[in-house]
Amino acid sequence: MKRDLLNLLRCPKTGQRLLLESNFEILNEEVMNGWLSAENCQERYPIINGIPRFVHEQNYADSFGRQWNHFRQTQLDSFSGHPISERRFRRATGWTPEELNGQWVLDAGCGSGRFAEIALNFGAKVVALDYSTAVEACYENLKHHANFHVVQADIYALPFQNGTFPFVYSLGVLQHTPDVAKAVGVLPVMVKTGGRLCVDVYWKRFRTMLHMKYFLRPLTKRLPQQSLFRGLELVTPTLLRISQNLGKVPLFGRVLKRMIPIADYTGIYPLNDKQLNEWALLDTFDMLSPKYDNPQTPATLHNLLELARIKDIEVFQEGMLVGRGCKQ
């Protein structure tokens, strides 16, 4: 943990400032292990392996911690060699490097840091937050950036001063929270007046709900995660080949592919065979393992942003259903 993060941190229970207790370990000017304590109260939070921790070790997002630590670099543009994450980030947020340069940015649900990497490359000061142990993968991937900070915390109990961030985004996350409306409602609280917010969710529509994963999830989300992952490792190469072959069928290929419960990016992203298999395994596990999967309609997302005092709202499809706007 870099010490300038202390200026932003607050106790998620009391809102009080957090102080670094005297007994701590430092490596390369970062606090690696120690404790944060709230002013005038008994709340204490550990710093473990360079990361402030505000949540219990085990939680509903365990599957995401497992997948992102296994696929630590898979979806980073710096590793794949393709600007896949940058394109999604630019199209969803509409933010430019000139706007983000030197600004504080909150990445709510960072995973292994695929979008945090983009914001850092744009010159932003990024606080990457995740509920799961994915923060450890994110830390390893991005710790070399001088303006990078990472926190393990609950999106419903964010450990920051209200109105801290000129830019807040949450991409690929909110549909996997227990209460999407509540999650959308708390993020604008972190946005500075006049600042900007961008979120995305799965689109709730007839076509989406017919996806094969929704027929499998009642079973797969209850399986031991390690068993599910090992099973997917075995079947993913075969399912991916079947999906790729079905995709070649004239006229009906796209429809037939949806019958195969696999994330197939053939022809969508310029990935080699090894990368296609890794992305398929990663995102198929992401589809089948989470405890929660809550798509939203455009009208619902627009209404949630409006209730949260976001203005100039835009809701549109960019792979996911994206909602963005400015804080009043």
C-alpha positions in Angstrom: 0.0 0.0 0.0 1.4 3.4 -1.0 1.0 5.9 1.8 -0.8 8.5 -0.3 -3.8 6.1 -0.4 -4.4 7.0 3.2 -5.7 10.4 2.2 -8.6 8.7 0.5 -9.4 5.8 2.9 -12.1 5.9 5.4 -13.6 3.3 7.8 -16.5 1.7 5.9 -18.4 1.3 9.2 -17.9 4.8 10.7 -16.6 7.0 8.0 -13.7 8.1 10.1 -10.2 8.6 8.8 -7.9 5.6 9.0 -4.4 5.7 10.6 -1.5 3.5 10.0 -0.5 1.7 13.2 3.2 2.0 14.1 4.2 -1.7 13.6 4.3 -2.2 9.9 6.6 -3.7 7.2 7.9 -1.6 4.3 9.3 -2.9 1.0 10.3 -0.4 -1.7 8.4 2.4 0.0 5.2 0.4 0.2 3.5 -0.8 3.3 3.4 -4.6 2.8 1.9 -5.8 6.2 0.4 -3.9 9.1 -2.9 -2.5 10.4 -5.2 0.4 9.7 -7.2 1.7 12.6 -10.1 4.2 12.6 -9.8 7.4 14.6 -11.6 7.3 18.0 -13.0 3.8 17.6 -12.1 0.1 17.8 -12.3 -0.8 14.1 -9.1 -2.2 12.7 -8.3 -3.5 9.2 -5.2 -5.5 8.1 -2.8 -4.8 5.3 -1.7 -8.1 3.9 0.8 -8.5 1.1 0.5 -4.8 0.2 -3.3 -4.7 0.1 -5.6 -3.1 2.6 -8.4 -5.7 3.4 -11.9 -4.7 4.4 -13.7 -8.0 3.9 -13.8 -11.5 5.2 -11.5 -14.0 3.5 -14.3 -16.1 2.1 -17.3 -14.5 0.3 -19.8 -14.9 -2.6 -17.1 -13.7 -5.1 -14.7 -16.6 -4.3 -15.1 -18.0 -7.9 -13.8 -14.7 -9.3 -10.7 -14.8 -7.1 -10.0 -18.3 -8.3 -10.4 -17.5 -12.0 -8.4 -14.3 -12.0 -5.5 -15.7 -10.0 -5.4 -18.7 -12.5 -5.7 -16.4 -15.5 -3.8 -13.5 -14.1 -2.6 -12.0 -17.4 -4.9 -13.6 -20.0 -7.1 -10.6 -20.7 -4.5 -7.8 -20.2 -3.8 -6.0 -23.5 -0.1 -5.9 -22.5 -0.2 -9.7 -22.5 -2.5 -10.6 -25.3 -0.9 -8.1 -27.7 -4.3 -6.8 -28.8 -6.2 -3.6 -27.7 -9.3 -5.6 -26.8 -9.7 -4.2 -23.3 -8.8 -0.6 -24.4 -11.5 -0.7 -27.1 -14.1 -1.9 -24.7 -13.0 0.7 -22.1 -13.1 3.6 -24.6 -16.4 2.6 -26.2 -18.1 2.1 -22.9 -16.9 5.1 -20.9 -16.3 7.6 -23.8 -13.3 8.9 -21.7 -10.1 10.1 -23.3 -6.5 10.0 -22.1 -6.5 13.8 -21.9 -9.5 13.7 -19.5 -8.1 11.0 -17.3 -4.5 12.2 -17.1 -3.7 13.0 -13.5 -7.2 12.3 -12.2 -8.3 9.9 -9.5 -10.2 7.0 -10.9 -12.1 4.2 -9.0 -12.3 0.8 -10.7 -15.1 -1.0 -8.8 -14.6 -4.7 -9.5 -11.1 -4.7 -11.0 -10.6 -8.5 -11.4 -7.0 -9.0 -12.6 -6.8 -5.3 -13.7 -7.6 -5.4 -17.4 -9.3 -2.0 -17.4 -7.2 -0.5 -14.6 -4.2 -1.1 -16.9 -5.9 1.1 -19.6 -6.7 3.9 -17.1 -3.1 3.8 -15.8 -1.7 4.0 -19.3 -4.0 7.0 -19.9 -2.1 8.7 -17.0 -4.8 8.3 -14.3 -4.3 7.7 -10.6 -6.2 4.4 -10.2 -7.7 2.8 -7.1 -8.6 -0.8 -8.1 -11.1 -2.5 -5.8 -12.5 -6.0 -5.7 -14.4 -8.1 -3.3 -12.5 -11.2 -4.1 -8.8 -12.3 -3.9 -8.6 -11.2 -7.5 -6.9 -8.1 -5.9 -3.8 -10.3 -5.5 -3.6 -10.9 -9.3 -4.3 -7.3 -10.0 -1.5 -6.2 -7.6 1.0 -8.5 -9.2 0.0 -7.3 -12.7 0.1 -3.6 -12.1 2.3 -2.9 -9.0 5.0 -1.5 -11.2 2.8 1.6 -12.0 3.6 4.5 -9.7 -0.1 5.7 -9.7 -1.6 2.3 -8.9 -3.4 1.4 -5.7 -5.5 -1.7 -4.8 -8.0 -2.4 -2.1 -10.0 -5.5 -1.2 -13.5 -4.2 -0.1 -17.2 -4.7 -0.4 -19.0 -2.6 -3.1 -21.8 -2.0 -0.6 -19.4 -0.6 2.1 -16.8 1.3 0.2 -13.8 2.5 2.3 -13.5 6.0 0.8 -14.6 9.6 1.5 -17.8 10.4 -0.4 -17.3 12.4 -3.5 -13.6 11.5 -3.8 -13.3 10.4 -7.5 -13.8 12.5 -10.6 -14.2 9.2 -12.5 -15.8 5.9 -11.4 -16.4 2.8 -13.5 -17.6 -0.8 -13.0 -17.3 -3.0 -16.0 -18.4 -6.7 -16.1 -19.2 -6.8 -12.4 -22.6 -5.5 -11.2 -24.8 -8.4 -12.5 -22.8 -10.7 -10.2 -23.7 -8.8 -7.0 -26.6 -9.8 -4.8 -28.5 -6.5 -5.3 -27.8 -4.7 -8.6 -30.0 -1.7 -7.7 -28.1 -1.2 -4.5 -24.7 -1.5 -6.2 -25.7 1.0 -8.9 -27.0 3.3 -6.1 -23.8 3.4 -4.0 -21.3 4.0 -6.8 -22.5 7.6 -7.5 -21.9 8.5 -3.9 -18.2 8.1 -4.6 -18.3 10.4 -7.6 -17.2 14.0 -7.2 -19.9 16.6 -8.1 -19.6 17.1 -11.9 -17.7 13.8 -12.2 -18.5 10.9 -14.4 -19.8 7.4 -13.9 -19.9 4.4 -16.2 -21.3 0.9 -15.5 -22.3 -2.1 -17.5 -24.5 -5.2 -16.9 -25.9 -8.1 -18.8 -28.8 -7.1 -20.9 -32.1 -8.7 -19.8 -34.0 -9.7 -22.9 -35.6 -12.8 -24.4 -32.5 -13.7 -26.4 -30.3 -13.4 -23.3 -32.5 -15.5 -21.1 -32.5 -18.4 -23.7 -28.7 -18.7 -23.4 -27.7 -22.2 -22.5 -25.9 -21.1 -19.3 -29.2 -20.2 -17.6 -30.3 -23.9 -18.1 -27.0 -25.1 -16.5 -26.5 -22.6 -13.8 -29.0 -24.0 -11.3 -26.6 -27.0 -11.1 -23.2 -25.5 -11.8 -23.3 -22.7 -9.3 -23.8 -25.2 -6.6 -20.9 -27.5 -7.6 -17.6 -27.2 -5.7 -15.7 -24.6 -7.7 -12.5 -26.6 -8.0 -14.5 -29.5 -9.4 -16.3 -27.3 -11.9 -13.1 -25.7 -13.0 -11.4 -29.1 -13.5 -14.3 -30.4 -15.5 -14.3 -27.3 -17.7 -10.6 -27.7 -18.3 -11.3 -31.1 -19.7 -14.2 -30.3 -22.0 -13.5 -26.7 -23.1 -11.2 -27.7 -26.1 -13.8 -30.1 -27.4 -16.8 -27.7 -26.9 -14.8 -24.9 -28.5 -14.1 -27.0 -31.6 -17.8 -27.9 -31.8 -18.9 -24.3 -31.5 -16.4 -23.2 -34.1 -17.6 -25.8 -36.6 -21.3 -24.9 -35.9 -20.4 -21.2 -36.5 -19.4 -22.1 -40.1 -22.9 -23.4 -41.0 -24.5 -20.9 -43.5 -27.3 -18.7 -42.2 -27.8 -20.5 -39.0 -24.3 -20.7 -37.6 -24.7 -17.9 -35.0 -27.9 -19.5 -33.7 -26.5 -23.0 -33.5 -23.4 -21.8 -31.6 -25.6 -20.5 -28.8 -26.6 -24.1 -28.1 -23.1 -24.9 -26.9 -22.3 -23.7 -23.4 -18.9 -22.2 -24.2 -17.5 -18.7 -24.6 -16.3 -18.7 -28.2 -14.5 -15.6 -29.5 -13.5 -17.0 -32.8 -13.9 -14.3 -35.4 -14.6 -11.7 -32.7 -11.2 -11.1 -31.3 -7.8 -11.6 -33.2 -6.6 -14.3 -30.8 -4.5 -17.4 -31.6 -5.7 -20.9 -30.8 -4.1 -21.0 -27.4 -5.6 -17.6 -26.4 -9.0 -18.6 -27.7 -8.9 -21.7 -25.5 -7.8 -19.7 -22.4 -10.5 -17.0 -23.0 -13.1 -19.7 -23.5 -12.2 -21.5 -20.3 -12.0 -18.3 -18.3 -15.3 -16.8 -19.5 -17.2 -20.1 -19.4 -16.2 -20.5 -15.8 -17.3 -16.9 -15.3 -20.7 -17.8 -16.8 -21.3 -21.0 -14.8 -19.7 -20.5 -11.4 -20.9 -17.2 -9.9 -23.5 -17.3 -7.2 -25.4 -14.4 -8.7 -26.3 -13.5 -12.3 -28.8 -10.7 -12.6 -29.3 -9.1 -16.0 -31.1 -5.7 -16.3 -33.3 -4.0 -18.9 -32.3 -0.6 -20.4 -35.3 1.0 -18.7 -34.3 -0.3 -15.3 -30.7 0.7 -15.7 -31.7 4.2 -16.8 -34.1 4.6 -13.8 -31.4 3.4 -11.3 -29.0 6.0 -12.6 -31.6 8.7 -12.5 -32.5 7.8 -8.9 -28.8 8.1 -8.1 -28.8 11.7 -9.3 -26.9 11.0 -12.5 -27.7 13.4 -15.3 -27.0 13.3 -19.1 -27.7 9.6 -18.9 -26.9 7.4 -21.9 -27.9 3.7 -22.0 -26.7 1.7 -25.0 -25.3 -1.7 -26.1 -21.6 -2.1 -26.4 -21.3 -5.9 -25.9 -22.9 -5.4 -22.5 -25.7 -3.0 -21.6 -23.8 0.2 -20.7 -25.1 3.1 -18.6 -23.1 6.4 -18.1 -23.6 10.0 -17.2 -22.5 12.8 -14.9 -23.0 13.4 -11.2 -25.3 16.4 -10.4 
